[in-house]
Every structure is written in C-alpha cells, then in structure tokens.
Amino acid sequence: MIDLPRSTYNYRSTARALKLGDTELVAIIGDIQDELPCYGYRRVTYELQRRGHLVNDKRVARVMRANGLGIKPRKRYVRTTDSNHDSPI
C-alpha cells in the first residue's frame, strides 16, 4: 500500500480544465452558433461542456449578451388558407 491520503484519489488536477478567456469563448460560441443558429445559452453551454470546456451557464449567458450573440429567431408560421371564399368546398 502506498502511503498517500485518501483525498489524493479524489483529487482533480486544475490543469485538466484549461481556463478560457472571454475572447476565446466568443470565438468558440460563434462557431457553435454558425453550426446551430437556434441555440440559446443553455444549449451552447451544454455543447461547450460536450466539447470538453468547463464553463458555467451564467458566464456563457453574460458573454453572449455582451457580444450580441443572441439566437436567430425561427420564422413564424404564415397561414395561407383563405377560408372566407364563395367556391364550393
């Protein structure tokens, strides 16, 4: 048995999680939104975590708001049927 404390087994090195600067984060979020334009900050956060970046959703929301990286809204459904006509149904 090695003479190490138990906490060593559970220790996670901070070198594993590289800290991203805001400019790097903006570039990565921009890439994600080019691929997936309808993603808001929650989905973008999940995508960042899936790609291996440990980022809080509050930080993602702040960075997106500060840099104008909001969602592109979907087009609304336009009703084209004219039910008010004299033709037979």
Secondary structure, DSSP 8 states (H G I E B T S, - for coil): -----THHHH---TTSS----HHHHHHHHHHHHHH-TT--HHHHHHHHHHTT----HHHHHHHHHHTT-----------------SS--
